């Protein structure tokens, strides 16, 4: 064969060059996570209200209601989000609390 002649493939490809791939995909609603404020004896009520308004976009009335629930019941849900959003809100709020010398505790729990 001359050097410029293309060499044919050993076997012709199936399906016009397409190969079959088994894909098992599940499409569903992502799990939701509750962000929970926990009561302690040192974090001020005003600081909790400030955090709820700043990080969770609560109105003054909603923030006060949640803060009082935390104070009276020991914990309360601030909101329900996807996992990434819930974990980010927990981390950002707790970092802000530490910067201000508050031992505020938040957790994210699956619904």
C-alpha positions, 0 to 999 in steps of 0.5 A: 500500500502506498503511504498516503492510503488510509487503513480501514478499521479492523471492525466496523463500529456498531450503530454508526459510531454510537455505543450504548451506555447503561445509565441508572439515574434517579431524579427526585426531590433533594432532602431538606434539612432543618436549621435549629437554634439551640438555647444556652445561658450566655447568648443574648436574646438580641443577638439571636434576633439579629442573627435570625434577621441577618442570616435567615431573612426573618422579620422582627416579629418572626425573629422574636417568635423563634427566639422566644421558642428557643428560650422557652423550649430549648431549641427551635427551627429557623428554616428548612433548606437543601443540605448545602444551603443549611450547612452554609447558614449554620457555618456562617451564623456560628462564625459570626457568633464566635467573632462576637464572643457568643457561644451560639449553637446551630445544627442542621438535621434532616427532615 
